[in-house]
């Protein structure tokens, strides 16, 4: 079963805590779970292995100029690059241990989820495809990979990212984390590159339908789970702490 959880908006730290709890503490551990979510204020997230000094130096110039609204900056539990959440559609998918894609190679799970995403975008009138090939990297650059190294997301597409076919611009990217509890997939769609999507609720339904087919799991609406008392608050404090944010 694919459990569809309510859409919620929260702080950057609380969003990361919720995603991690869905991976580690979900009551129905044998079921996949999916949620879309928003952000209480402008926010940027960055990959688990990225250096905080590099992240700060790579923030867009307009962010540094808008002193009146200081964006939240949070380190994700997954990998990948620096993501601007000021105008995106964000989601998380957790696959339980034993599911075929949970056990698959990272490239295979990345491709499968993004193929479903591209299918949903096309169903809503937005042209979309997967980046199927890597260009030869320039001297001193790393080759493209679904498990992107340090970089700014949406500046260039990586292998199996969702792109706009005509111009090759990146529409959607994601990052993954595998543990003994399953696979956490955190994804982002850039609204500026999806002008044909007028109704995001309709897109949500189309994406769920495509995911359900790709995963071979029927989808079912479920209430937000109850976690052990105080655990969400404690984990939110952890993700908000300077120790976590500046660990590297």
SETOR-868040 format. One record per residue: residue number from 0; residue in three letters; chain; x, y negated, z of N, C-alpha, C in turn. Coordinates in steps of 0.02 Angstrom, whole numbers. Layout:
<nodes>
i / aa / ch / npx / npy / npz / capx / capy / capz / cpx / cpy / cpz
NUM / ALA / A / X / Y / Z / X / Y / Z / X / Y / Z
...
</nodes>
This chain:
<nodes>
i / aa / ch / npx / npy / npz / capx / capy / capz / cpx / cpy / cpz
0 / UNK / A / 42 / 60 / 0 / 0 / 0 / 0 / 44 / -63 / 0
1 / UNK / A / 22 / -114 / -36 / 55 / -179 / -36 / 11 / -227 / 4
2 / UNK / A / 34 / -247 / 63 / -3 / -291 / 107 / 7 / -363 / 85
3 / UNK / A / -49 / -399 / 72 / -46 / -469 / 52 / -61 / -511 / 113
4 / UNK / A / -11 / -549 / 136 / -18 / -587 / 197 / -38 / -659 / 182
5 / UNK / A / -69 / -693 / 230 / -93 / -762 / 218 / -35 / -809 / 200
6 / UNK / A / -51 / -857 / 157 / -3 / -909 / 141 / 4 / -957 / 200
7 / UNK / A / 65 / -973 / 219 / 79 / -1017 / 275 / 132 / -1067 / 256
8 / UNK / A / 130 / -1126 / 290 / 184 / -1175 / 285 / 214 / -1184 / 353
9 / UNK / A / 281 / -1192 / 355 / 314 / -1199 / 420 / 381 / -1233 / 411
10 / UNK / A / 418 / -1239 / 465 / 486 / -1267 / 461 / 531 / -1219 / 425
11 / UNK / A / 589 / -1242 / 403 / 636 / -1199 / 368 / 658 / -1141 / 412
12 / UNK / A / 674 / -1155 / 475 / 696 / -1102 / 520 / 641 / -1052 / 533
13 / UNK / A / 579 / -1076 / 542 / 523 / -1031 / 555 / 508 / -988 / 494
14 / UNK / A / 517 / -1016 / 434 / 506 / -976 / 374 / 557 / -919 / 369
15 / UNK / A / 620 / -934 / 385 / 671 / -881 / 383 / 657 / -829 / 437
16 / UNK / A / 636 / -851 / 496 / 620 / -805 / 549 / 563 / -759 / 530
17 / UNK / A / 511 / -788 / 498 / 454 / -747 / 478 / 474 / -694 / 427
18 / UNK / A / 514 / -714 / 378 / 535 / -665 / 328 / 575 / -608 / 360
19 / UNK / A / 620 / -626 / 406 / 661 / -575 / 438 / 619 / -529 / 483
20 / UNK / A / 569 / -557 / 517 / 525 / -516 / 558 / 483 / -469 / 514
21 / UNK / A / 463 / -492 / 455 / 426 / -448 / 410 / 469 / -389 / 389
22 / UNK / A / 534 / -398 / 387 / 579 / -344 / 371 / 591 / -299 / 431
23 / UNK / A / 603 / -328 / 489 / 627 / -291 / 547 / 572 / -267 / 595
24 / UNK / A / 517 / -303 / 599 / 469 / -290 / 653 / 397 / -279 / 629
25 / UNK / A / 388 / -271 / 564 / 320 / -264 / 539 / 287 / -202 / 568
26 / UNK / A / 226 / -209 / 595 / 194 / -151 / 629 / 184 / -91 / 583
27 / UNK / A / 163 / -102 / 520 / 152 / -47 / 474 / 214 / -40 / 431
28 / UNK / A / 266 / -8 / 457 / 331 / -7 / 426 / 332 / 30 / 360
29 / UNK / A / 283 / 74 / 349 / 282 / 114 / 287 / 251 / 76 / 228
30 / UNK / A / 223 / 16 / 241 / 189 / -22 / 189 / 233 / -79 / 164
31 / UNK / A / 228 / -93 / 98 / 261 / -153 / 71 / 221 / -214 / 94
32 / UNK / A / 253 / -272 / 96 / 219 / -333 / 116 / 243 / -392 / 75
33 / UNK / A / 196 / -438 / 62 / 210 / -495 / 18 / 178 / -557 / 47
34 / UNK / A / 214 / -613 / 42 / 184 / -677 / 62 / 213 / -732 / 19
35 / UNK / A / 172 / -783 / 5 / 195 / -847 / -22 / 193 / -898 / 34
36 / UNK / A / 238 / -946 / 32 / 238 / -995 / 87 / 265 / -1063 / 66
37 / UNK / A / 249 / -1113 / 108 / 270 / -1181 / 95 / 315 / -1207 / 151
38 / UNK / A / 333 / -1271 / 146 / 382 / -1302 / 190 / 352 / -1365 / 220
39 / UNK / A / 360 / -1374 / 286 / 331 / -1432 / 320 / 363 / -1498 / 298
40 / UNK / A / 425 / -1495 / 277 / 461 / -1556 / 257 / 513 / -1536 / 205
41 / UNK / A / 543 / -1585 / 170 / 595 / -1567 / 121 / 647 / -1521 / 151
42 / UNK / A / 665 / -1469 / 113 / 711 / -1418 / 141 / 755 / -1390 / 86
43 / UNK / A / 814 / -1368 / 107 / 860 / -1331 / 65 / 880 / -1268 / 103
44 / UNK / A / 883 / -1211 / 69 / 909 / -1150 / 99 / 971 / -1129 / 59
45 / UNK / A / 1015 / -1093 / 93 / 1076 / -1071 / 59 / 1094 / -1000 / 81
46 / UNK / A / 1135 / -967 / 40 / 1149 / -896 / 50 / 1190 / -881 / 112
47 / UNK / A / 1181 / -821 / 136 / 1213 / -798 / 198 / 1288 / -809 / 198
48 / UNK / A / 1321 / -799 / 142 / 1394 / -802 / 139 / 1422 / -869 / 118
49 / UNK / A / 1379 / -918 / 104 / 1404 / -982 / 80 / 1436 / -1023 / 136
50 / UNK / A / 1485 / -1064 / 117 / 1520 / -1107 / 163 / 1480 / -1171 / 174
51 / UNK / A / 1470 / -1190 / 237 / 1428 / -1248 / 252 / 1458 / -1312 / 223
52 / UNK / A / 1524 / -1319 / 223 / 1555 / -1380 / 196 / 1541 / -1386 / 122
53 / UNK / A / 1545 / -1329 / 86 / 1529 / -1331 / 14 / 1456 / -1347 / 3
54 / UNK / A / 1412 / -1318 / 44 / 1340 / -1331 / 37 / 1326 / -1406 / 45
55 / UNK / A / 1353 / -1436 / 97 / 1340 / -1507 / 109 / 1366 / -1550 / 52
56 / UNK / A / 1424 / -1531 / 25 / 1453 / -1571 / -30 / 1414 / -1562 / -95
57 / UNK / A / 1371 / -1510 / -99 / 1335 / -1495 / -160 / 1263 / -1518 / -159
58 / UNK / A / 1240 / -1548 / -105 / 1172 / -1575 / -102 / 1163 / -1630 / -154
59 / UNK / A / 1105 / -1634 / -186 / 1094 / -1686 / -237 / 1105 / -1756 / -209
60 / UNK / A / 1131 / -1802 / -249 / 1144 / -1870 / -225 / 1082 / -1905 / -197
61 / UNK / A / 1023 / -1890 / -225 / 963 / -1924 / -201 / 946 / -1902 / -130
62 / UNK / A / 966 / -1842 / -111 / 954 / -1819 / -42 / 993 / -1861 / 7
63 / UNK / A / 1055 / -1875 / -9 / 1098 / -1914 / 35 / 1075 / -1986 / 39
64 / UNK / A / 1042 / -2010 / -14 / 1019 / -2079 / -16 / 954 / -2089 / 23
65 / UNK / A / 914 / -2036 / 30 / 849 / -2042 / 62 / 857 / -2029 / 137
66 / UNK / A / 886 / -2078 / 171 / 900 / -2070 / 242 / 837 / -2068 / 284
67 / UNK / A / 782 / -2094 / 257 / 720 / -2096 / 296 / 692 / -2026 / 308
68 / UNK / A / 705 / -1980 / 263 / 680 / -1911 / 270 / 740 / -1865 / 263
69 / UNK / A / 766 / -1842 / 319 / 823 / -1797 / 318 / 799 / -1726 / 305
70 / UNK / A / 819 / -1696 / 250 / 795 / -1628 / 235 / 822 / -1578 / 286
71 / UNK / A / 783 / -1525 / 295 / 807 / -1469 / 336 / 855 / -1427 / 294
72 / UNK / A / 906 / -1401 / 327 / 956 / -1360 / 294 / 962 / -1295 / 333
73 / UNK / A / 948 / -1238 / 300 / 946 / -1175 / 336 / 983 / -1121 / 297
74 / UNK / A / 1021 / -1080 / 334 / 1055 / -1022 / 304 / 1006 / -964 / 301
75 / UNK / A / 1000 / -934 / 242 / 955 / -876 / 234 / 987 / -812 / 260
76 / UNK / A / 948 / -761 / 275 / 977 / -695 / 291 / 998 / -658 / 227
77 / UNK / A / 975 / -682 / 169 / 993 / -652 / 105 / 1052 / -689 / 74
78 / UNK / A / 1076 / -664 / 17 / 1131 / -697 / -18 / 1106 / -752 / -64
79 / UNK / A / 1141 / -759 / -121 / 1120 / -809 / -170 / 1148 / -878 / -158
80 / UNK / A / 1122 / -926 / -194 / 1148 / -994 / -194 / 1106 / -1043 / -156
81 / UNK / A / 1124 / -1107 / -164 / 1089 / -1163 / -132 / 1024 / -1176 / -169
82 / UNK / A / 967 / -1176 / -134 / 901 / -1184 / -165 / 867 / -1246 / -137
83 / UNK / A / 843 / -1288 / -183 / 804 / -1348 / -166 / 731 / -1328 / -162
84 / UNK / A / 701 / -1334 / -103 / 631 / -1314 / -94 / 583 / -1374 / -94
85 / UNK / A / 606 / -1431 / -118 / 562 / -1490 / -117 / 505 / -1485 / -168
86 / UNK / A / 514 / -1445 / -219 / 460 / -1437 / -269 / 464 / -1367 / -300
87 / UNK / A / 458 / -1317 / -257 / 458 / -1248 / -282 / 400 / -1209 / -254
88 / UNK / A / 392 / -1148 / -278 / 342 / -1101 / -252 / 382 / -1042 / -226
89 / UNK / A / 379 / -1031 / -160 / 423 / -984 / -127 / 385 / -922 / -105
90 / UNK / A / 417 / -865 / -108 / 384 / -803 / -87 / 435 / -755 / -57
91 / UNK / A / 409 / -707 / -20 / 450 / -653 / 7 / 414 / -587 / -4
92 / UNK / A / 453 / -537 / -23 / 429 / -469 / -32 / 473 / -422 / 8
93 / UNK / A / 442 / -378 / 46 / 480 / -328 / 83 / 457 / -259 / 60
94 / UNK / A / 506 / -217 / 41 / 492 / -149 / 22 / 518 / -102 / 76
95 / UNK / A / 478 / -54 / 97 / 498 / -10 / 152 / 549 / 42 / 129
96 / UNK / A / 582 / 71 / 178 / 627 / 127 / 163 / 589 / 182 / 127
97 / UNK / A / 621 / 210 / 77 / 590 / 266 / 41 / 556 / 246 / -24
98 / UNK / A / 541 / 181 / -33 / 513 / 161 / -97 / 568 / 164 / -150
99 / UNK / A / 549 / 180 / -211 / 598 / 190 / -264 / 641 / 128 / -276
100 / UNK / A / 611 / 69 / -275 / 650 / 8 / -287 / 692 / -11 / -226
101 / UNK / A / 671 / 8 / -167 / 712 / -4 / -108 / 777 / 35 / -112
102 / UNK / A / 774 / 94 / -141 / 832 / 137 / -146 / 872 / 124 / -210
103 / UNK / A / 846 / 82 / -256 / 878 / 71 / -320 / 937 / 23 / -313
104 / UNK / A / 977 / 19 / -366 / 1031 / -30 / -368 / 1002 / -101 / -364
105 / UNK / A / 1042 / -148 / -339 / 1019 / -217 / -332 / 996 / -245 / -399
106 / UNK / A / 1033 / -231 / -452 / 1014 / -257 / -518 / 946 / -229 / -540
107 / UNK / A / 932 / -166 / -524 / 870 / -135 / -545 / 810 / -164 / -508
108 / UNK / A / 816 / -173 / -442 / 761 / -203 / -404 / 751 / -275 / -424
109 / UNK / A / 805 / -311 / -436 / 801 / -382 / -457 / 764 / -387 / -524
110 / UNK / A / 782 / -344 / -570 / 750 / -345 / -636 / 676 / -328 / -631
111 / UNK / A / 658 / -278 / -592 / 589 / -255 / -588 / 544 / -310 / -559
112 / UNK / A / 565 / -342 / -505 / 524 / -394 / -475 / 518 / -454 / -522
113 / UNK / A / 573 / -473 / -553 / 570 / -530 / -599 / 533 / -515 / -663
114 / UNK / A / 532 / -453 / -684 / 491 / -434 / -742 / 417 / -443 / -725
115 / UNK / A / 397 / -425 / -665 / 328 / -435 / -643 / 312 / -510 / -639
116 / UNK / A / 360 / -549 / -615 / 350 / -621 / -610 / 342 / -652 / -679
117 / UNK / A / 385 / -633 / -726 / 380 / -660 / -794 / 313 / -640 / -826
118 / UNK / A / 290 / -579 / -813 / 225 / -556 / -839 / 169 / -600 / -812
119 / UNK / A / 172 / -617 / -748 / 120 / -659 / -717 / 122 / -729 / -746
120 / UNK / A / 181 / -757 / -755 / 187 / -824 / -784 / 156 / -825 / -855
121 / UNK / A / 172 / -775 / -895 / 144 / -773 / -963 / 69 / -766 / -962
122 / UNK / A / 43 / -727 / -914 / -30 / -718 / -909 / -65 / -784 / -893
123 / UNK / A / -28 / -831 / -863 / -56 / -897 / -845 / -37 / -950 / -896
124 / UNK / A / -9 / -930 / -953 / 4 / -977 / -1007 / 74 / -1006 / -1008
125 / UNK / A / 118 / -984 / -963 / 187 / -1010 / -961 / 234 / -961 / -996
126 / UNK / A / 270 / -984 / -1047 / 319 / -942 / -1080 / 374 / -924 / -1031
127 / UNK / A / 392 / -861 / -1029 / 443 / -837 / -981 / 473 / -772 / -1006
128 / UNK / A / 537 / -762 / -991 / 572 / -701 / -1009 / 627 / -690 / -958
129 / UNK / A / 660 / -633 / -963 / 718 / -620 / -919 / 783 / -634 / -957
130 / UNK / A / 832 / -657 / -920 / 898 / -664 / -950 / 929 / -594 / -952
131 / UNK / A / 936 / -569 / -1012 / 956 / -499 / -1021 / 1031 / -489 / -1033
132 / UNK / A / 1067 / -544 / -1046 / 1138 / -536 / -1061 / 1178 / -589 / -1023
133 / UNK / A / 1239 / -573 / -1008 / 1286 / -620 / -977 / 1333 / -647 / -1030
134 / UNK / A / 1343 / -712 / -1030 / 1395 / -740 / -1072 / 1463 / -725 / -1040
135 / UNK / A / 1514 / -722 / -1082 / 1581 / -712 / -1056 / 1600 / -773 / -1014
136 / UNK / A / 1621 / -762 / -951 / 1637 / -820 / -909 / 1700 / -856 / -933
137 / UNK / A / 1700 / -922 / -920 / 1760 / -961 / -936 / 1815 / -942 / -888
138 / UNK / A / 1877 / -958 / -906 / 1934 / -942 / -864 / 1925 / -972 / -794
139 / UNK / A / 1933 / -930 / -743 / 1926 / -953 / -675 / 1856 / -949 / -647
140 / UNK / A / 1807 / -932 / -689 / 1738 / -926 / -667 / 1720 / -852 / -657
141 / UNK / A / 1673 / -841 / -611 / 1647 / -773 / -601 / 1594 / -758 / -654
142 / UNK / A / 1587 / -696 / -672 / 1535 / -676 / -718 / 1467 / -681 / -684
143 / UNK / A / 1413 / -681 / -725 / 1347 / -688 / -694 / 1327 / -623 / -662
144 / UNK / A / 1285 / -628 / -612 / 1265 / -570 / -573 / 1199 / -584 / -540
145 / UNK / A / 1159 / -533 / -529 / 1097 / -542 / -492 / 1110 / -558 / -420
146 / UNK / A / 1166 / -535 / -394 / 1186 / -553 / -326 / 1234 / -613 / -332
147 / UNK / A / 1205 / -672 / -346 / 1245 / -730 / -362 / 1291 / -749 / -305
148 / UNK / A / 1352 / -768 / -323 / 1398 / -793 / -273 / 1382 / -865 / -257
149 / UNK / A / 1426 / -899 / -219 / 1414 / -968 / -201 / 1401 / -1011 / -262
150 / UNK / A / 1348 / -1049 / -261 / 1330 / -1092 / -316 / 1265 / -1127 / -300
151 / UNK / A / 1245 / -1171 / -346 / 1181 / -1207 / -338 / 1130 / -1172 / -383
152 / UNK / A / 1079 / -1145 / -352 / 1028 / -1110 / -390 / 994 / -1157 / -439
153 / UNK / A / 974 / -1131 / -496 / 939 / -1167 / -550 / 985 / -1210 / -592
154 / UNK / A / 1051 / -1213 / -577 / 1096 / -1248 / -623 / 1111 / -1205 / -684
155 / UNK / A / 1112 / -1139 / -675 / 1120 / -1094 / -732 / 1088 / -1027 / -714
156 / UNK / A / 1060 / -992 / -763 / 1029 / -928 / -748 / 1080 / -872 / -740
157 / UNK / A / 1066 / -827 / -695 / 1106 / -767 / -686 / 1070 / -708 / -719
158 / UNK / A / 1102 / -652 / -723 / 1073 / -593 / -755 / 1007 / -575 / -722
159 / UNK / A / 954 / -567 / -764 / 887 / -548 / -744 / 850 / -602 / -705
160 / UNK / A / 875 / -664 / -706 / 834 / -720 / -684 / 778 / -731 / -735
161 / UNK / A / 726 / -766 / -714 / 671 / -783 / -760 / 689 / -850 / -793
162 / UNK / A / 685 / -851 / -859 / 704 / -911 / -896 / 648 / -932 / -944
163 / UNK / A / 653 / -994 / -966 / 610 / -1021 / -1020 / 643 / -999 / -1085
164 / UNK / A / 609 / -958 / -1126 / 643 / -926 / -1183 / 674 / -973 / -1233
165 / UNK / A / 640 / -1028 / -1250 / 665 / -1071 / -1303 / 730 / -1106 / -1284
166 / UNK / A / 732 / -1134 / -1224 / 791 / -1172 / -1204 / 838 / -1135 / -1158
167 / UNK / A / 816 / -1078 / -1131 / 857 / -1039 / -1086 / 863 / -1068 / -1016
168 / UNK / A / 820 / -1117 / -1000 / 823 / -1147 / -933 / 796 / -1098 / -881
169 / UNK / A / 825 / -1100 / -823 / 805 / -1054 / -769 / 738 / -1077 / -739
170 / UNK / A / 692 / -1030 / -733 / 627 / -1042 / -702 / 624 / -1016 / -631
171 / UNK / A / 653 / -957 / -620 / 647 / -925 / -555 / 709 / -884 / -540
172 / UNK / A / 727 / -884 / -476 / 783 / -843 / -451 / 765 / -814 / -384
173 / UNK / A / 810 / -773 / -358 / 795 / -740 / -294 / 859 / -714 / -263
174 / UNK / A / 853 / -690 / -202 / 909 / -659 / -166 / 881 / -600 / -127
175 / UNK / A / 924 / -550 / -114 / 902 / -488 / -83 / 945 / -472 / -21
176 / UNK / A / 915 / -433 / 23 / 952 / -405 / 80 / 926 / -335 / 94
177 / UNK / A / 971 / -287 / 95 / 953 / -218 / 111 / 979 / -202 / 180
178 / UNK / A / 937 / -171 / 221 / 956 / -148 / 287 / 926 / -79 / 297
179 / UNK / A / 937 / -50 / 355 / 907 / 15 / 370 / 831 / 10 / 375
180 / UNK / A / 804 / -51 / 377 / 732 / -61 / 382 / 698 / -68 / 315
181 / UNK / A / 737 / -81 / 261 / 706 / -91 / 196 / 741 / -145 / 156
182 / UNK / A / 706 / -173 / 108 / 733 / -224 / 63 / 692 / -288 / 70
183 / UNK / A / 727 / -343 / 84 / 696 / -409 / 86 / 715 / -446 / 23
184 / UNK / A / 665 / -471 / -12 / 674 / -507 / -75 / 644 / -577 / -65
185 / UNK / A / 686 / -629 / -66 / 664 / -699 / -58 / 671 / -734 / -125
186 / UNK / A / 615 / -760 / -152 / 616 / -789 / -219 / 589 / -859 / -222
187 / UNK / A / 608 / -895 / -275 / 588 / -965 / -284 / 574 / -978 / -357
188 / UNK / A / 518 / -1013 / -371 / 499 / -1034 / -438 / 501 / -1110 / -441
189 / UNK / A / 535 / -1137 / -490 / 541 / -1209 / -496 / 480 / -1237 / -532
190 / UNK / A / 441 / -1277 / -498 / 379 / -1304 / -527 / 393 / -1348 / -588
191 / UNK / A / 448 / -1385 / -587 / 463 / -1429 / -642 / 474 / -1392 / -708
192 / UNK / A / 493 / -1328 / -703 / 504 / -1288 / -763 / 444 / -1244 / -781
193 / UNK / A / 389 / -1253 / -745 / 329 / -1214 / -759 / 269 / -1260 / -768
194 / UNK / A / 271 / -1306 / -817 / 218 / -1356 / -824 / 150 / -1327 / -843
195 / UNK / A / 149 / -1266 / -869 / 86 / -1236 / -890 / 47 / -1207 / -831
196 / UNK / A / 79 / -1200 / -774 / 43 / -1173 / -715 / 8 / -1230 / -680
197 / UNK / A / -56 / -1235 / -691 / -97 / -1288 / -661 / -129 / -1266 / -595
198 / UNK / A / -142 / -1202 / -590 / -176 / -1174 / -531 / -131 / -1120 / -501
199 / UNK / A / -97 / -1137 / -447 / -50 / -1089 / -417 / -86 / -1033 / -380
200 / UNK / A / -149 / -1044 / -361 / -187 / -989 / -331 / -200 / -935 / -384
201 / UNK / A / -216 / -956 / -445 / -226 / -909 / -499 / -161 / -872 / -515
202 / UNK / A / -106 / -909 / -515 / -42 / -876 / -527 / -26 / -826 / -471
203 / UNK / A / -41 / -844 / -409 / -30 / -799 / -353 / -65 / -732 / -366
204 / UNK / A / -127 / -735 / -388 / -164 / -674 / -402 / -134 / -634 / -459
205 / UNK / A / -111 / -670 / -511 / -80 / -635 / -568 / -14 / -602 / -548
206 / UNK / A / 25 / -635 / -505 / 88 / -607 / -483 / 76 / -545 / -440
207 / UNK / A / 28 / -549 / -395 / 11 / -492 / -353 / -10 / -432 / -396
208 / UNK / A / -51 / -446 / -448 / -73 / -391 / -491 / -14 / -360 / -528
209 / UNK / A / 32 / -402 / -552 / 90 / -376 / -587 / 136 / -337 / -540
210 / UNK / A / 146 / -363 / -479 / 187 / -328 / -429 / 156 / -261 / -411
211 / UNK / A / 91 / -261 / -401 / 57 / -199 / -383 / 69 / -145 / -436
212 / UNK / A / 66 / -165 / -500 / 78 / -118 / -553 / 151 / -95 / -554
213 / UNK / A / 197 / -142 / -545 / 268 / -125 / -548 / 289 / -80 / -490
214 / UNK / A / 259 / -91 / -432 / 277 / -53 / -373 / 238 / 13 / -367
215 / UNK / A / 184 / 18 / -406 / 141 / 77 / -401 / 104 / 80 / -335
216 / UNK / A / 85 / 20 / -309 / 52 / 16 / -244 / -11 / -28 / -250
217 / UNK / A / -68 / -4 / -227 / -127 / -48 / -226 / -118 / -104 / -176
218 / UNK / A / -145 / -163 / -193 / -138 / -222 / -150 / -199 / -230 / -105
219 / UNK / A / -187 / -253 / -44 / -241 / -262 / 4 / -226 / -324 / 47
220 / UNK / A / -276 / -368 / 55 / -268 / -426 / 99 / -264 / -403 / 171
221 / UNK / A / -216 / -431 / 208 / -206 / -413 / 278 / -196 / -476 / 319
222 / UNK / A / -216 / -476 / 383 / -203 / -534 / 426 / -129 / -538 / 444
223 / UNK / A / -109 / -597 / 467 / -40 / -604 / 488 / -26 / -558 / 547
224 / UNK / A / 29 / -521 / 546 / 43 / -472 / 599 / 60 / -504 / 665
225 / UNK / A / 48 / -468 / 718 / 68 / -490 / 785 / 136 / -459 / 801
226 / UNK / A / 184 / -503 / 818 / 251 / -480 / 836 / 259 / -483 / 912
227 / UNK / A / 309 / -449 / 939 / 320 / -450 / 1011 / 323 / -522 / 1037
228 / UNK / A / 294 / -533 / 1095 / 289 / -600 / 1124 / 357 / -634 / 1129
229 / UNK / A / 361 / -694 / 1103 / 421 / -734 / 1107 / 474 / -720 / 1054
230 / UNK / A / 465 / -665 / 1016 / 517 / -647 / 968 / 521 / -697 / 910
231 / UNK / A / 463 / -718 / 884 / 464 / -766 / 829 / 495 / -832 / 851
232 / UNK / A / 479 / -855 / 911 / 507 / -917 / 936 / 583 / -912 / 946
233 / UNK / A / 605 / -857 / 973 / 677 / -848 / 984 / 715 / -844 / 918
234 / UNK / A / 686 / -810 / 870 / 720 / -803 / 805 / 719 / -870 / 768
235 / UNK / A / 666 / -909 / 776 / 664 / -975 / 745 / 719 / -1019 / 774
236 / UNK / A / 728 / -1016 / 840 / 782 / -1054 / 871 / 850 / -1032 / 844
237 / UNK / A / 857 / -968 / 832 / 920 / -942 / 805 / 934 / -971 / 736
238 / UNK / A / 883 / -970 / 692 / 894 / -996 / 624 / 902 / -1072 / 624
239 / UNK / A / 876 / -1106 / 674 / 883 / -1179 / 678 / 949 / -1200 / 711
240 / UNK / A / 985 / -1154 / 741 / 1044 / -1171 / 780 / 1103 / -1190 / 735
241 / UNK / A / 1145 / -1234 / 759 / 1205 / -1253 / 722 / 1253 / -1193 / 717
242 / UNK / A / 1252 / -1148 / 767 / 1295 / -1090 / 765 / 1280 / -1046 / 704
243 / UNK / A / 1215 / -1037 / 689 / 1197 / -997 / 631 / 1209 / -1036 / 566
244 / UNK / A / 1187 / -1099 / 566 / 1193 / -1139 / 505 / 1265 / -1149 / 484
245 / UNK / A / 1309 / -1159 / 533 / 1379 / -1176 / 518 / 1426 / -1118 / 533
246 / UNK / A / 1400 / -1057 / 530 / 1441 / -999 / 547 / 1499 / -988 / 499
247 / UNK / A / 1494 / -1017 / 439 / 1548 / -1009 / 389 / 1565 / -1077 / 360
</nodes>
